[in-house]
Amino acid sequence: MFRDMRRKKQLLTDDDCVAILERGTSGVLAVSGDDGYPYAVPLSYVYRDGKIYFHCAKTGHKLDAIAQHDKVSFCVIDLDDVKPEIYSTHYRSVIAFGRAQILDDEADKRSAFEILAAKYSPDDPQGRAQEIDKQLKNVCIFAVAIEHMTGKAAKELIPEKHA
């Protein structure tokens, strides 16, 4: 169903991939857009228990695309360190594939909104709660249940035991 990575020695472990998703703050969601064109949009997110959660306006290109075709991918770049002296880049990234689902249940929506808000405003629980109460009815929350995930790093960043 999903292709094997060609450079297997550079493949990150599942634990490494999860760590990248947990520490990342933004990534690029790719959907099947209008007239067969891919549509990729940068988004803030939070990862929790095999799912990636996003918030957005209740209407727009990405939601229209998801309504037509729920299969998506999401890419997070953890490291992008250009090394001009060796004509190379030290990089580390993850790509997750899954199906997007809009959260309609208010309790599920609130729970996801709370973990999103906690990630980006960890020191203000009272302010988070007020903001969630204010915006919950006017925001869309959707989740991508990860079906497949791969991570890759520059060979220089792979520990010897994995190489």
C-alpha positions in Angstrom: 0.0 0.0 0.0 2.7 2.5 1.0 6.1 2.5 -0.6 9.2 1.4 1.2 11.8 4.0 1.7 14.7 3.6 -0.7 17.5 4.6 1.6 16.6 2.3 4.5 19.8 3.2 6.5 18.4 6.7 6.9 15.0 5.5 8.2 14.1 6.8 11.6 12.5 4.6 14.2 8.8 5.0 15.1 9.9 6.5 18.4 12.1 9.0 16.6 9.2 10.0 14.4 6.8 10.4 17.3 9.4 12.6 19.1 9.6 14.8 16.1 5.8 15.1 15.9 5.7 15.9 19.6 8.3 18.7 19.5 7.3 20.2 16.2 5.2 23.3 16.0 4.2 23.4 12.3 4.1 21.3 9.3 2.6 21.1 5.8 -0.7 19.4 5.2 -1.2 18.1 1.6 -4.7 17.3 0.2 -6.1 16.6 -3.2 -7.2 20.1 -4.2 -9.3 21.6 -7.0 -9.0 20.3 -10.6 -6.6 17.5 -9.5 -3.9 19.9 -8.2 -2.3 19.1 -4.9 -2.9 21.7 -2.2 -0.4 22.0 0.5 -0.8 24.4 3.4 1.4 25.1 6.5 -0.4 24.6 9.8 0.1 24.5 13.5 -0.8 21.2 15.0 -0.5 18.9 18.0 0.2 15.1 18.0 -1.5 12.9 20.5 -2.0 9.1 20.6 -1.6 8.4 16.9 -3.5 11.4 15.7 -2.6 14.8 14.5 -5.0 17.6 15.4 -5.5 21.0 13.6 -7.8 23.9 14.0 -9.0 26.2 11.2 -11.9 28.3 10.0 -15.2 26.5 9.3 -14.8 27.0 5.5 -12.0 27.0 3.1 -10.0 25.2 0.4 -8.6 22.5 2.7 -12.0 21.6 4.2 -13.5 21.5 0.7 -10.7 19.1 -0.3 -11.1 16.9 2.7 -14.8 16.6 2.1 -14.1 15.3 -1.4 -11.2 13.1 -0.4 -10.2 12.4 3.2 -6.7 10.9 2.4 -4.0 13.4 3.4 -0.3 13.6 4.2 1.4 15.8 6.7 5.1 16.7 6.7 7.1 18.1 9.6 10.7 19.3 9.1 12.6 18.9 12.3 16.0 20.0 11.1 17.2 21.8 8.0 20.9 22.7 8.4 22.6 23.5 5.2 26.3 22.6 5.1 27.7 24.6 2.2 31.3 23.5 2.8 30.4 19.9 2.1 27.6 20.6 -0.4 25.0 18.9 1.7 22.3 19.4 4.3 21.8 17.8 7.6 18.1 17.2 7.8 15.5 15.3 9.7 11.8 15.0 8.8 8.6 12.9 9.2 5.8 12.3 6.7 2.5 10.9 8.1 -0.3 9.6 6.0 -3.9 9.1 7.1 -7.5 10.1 6.8 -8.8 13.5 8.0 -12.0 13.6 10.0 -13.8 16.8 11.2 -14.7 16.5 14.8 -18.4 17.2 15.2 -18.9 15.9 18.7 -18.6 19.0 21.0 -16.8 17.0 23.7 -14.2 15.6 21.2 -13.8 19.1 19.7 -13.3 20.7 23.1 -10.8 18.1 24.1 -8.7 18.5 21.0 -8.9 22.3 21.2 -7.6 22.0 24.8 -4.5 20.0 23.8 -3.9 22.3 20.9 -4.1 25.4 23.2 -2.0 23.8 25.9 0.8 23.1 23.4 1.0 26.7 22.2 0.1 28.5 25.5 1.3 26.2 28.2 1.6 28.7 31.1 -1.9 30.2 30.9 -4.6 27.6 31.7 -7.2 30.2 32.7 -6.6 32.2 29.5 -6.8 29.1 27.4 -10.1 28.1 28.9 -11.6 31.5 28.2 -10.3 31.5 24.6 -11.7 28.0 24.0 -15.1 29.0 25.4 -15.1 32.1 23.2 -14.0 30.4 20.0 -15.3 26.8 20.2 -18.5 27.4 18.1 -16.7 29.3 15.4 -13.7 27.0 14.8 -13.3 23.7 13.0 -11.2 21.1 14.6 -10.1 18.1 12.5 -7.9 15.1 13.2 -5.7 12.9 11.0 -5.6 9.3 12.2 -2.1 8.2 11.2 -2.1 5.0 9.0 1.5 5.1 7.9 4.5 7.2 8.9 8.1 7.4 7.9 11.0 9.6 9.1 14.3 10.2 7.4 17.5 11.8 8.5 20.8 12.7 6.8 23.2 9.8 7.1 25.5 11.8 9.3 22.7 12.0 11.9 22.0 8.3 12.1 23.5 6.6 15.1 26.1 3.9 14.2 24.0 1.1 15.6 21.2 1.9 13.1 23.5 2.5 10.1 
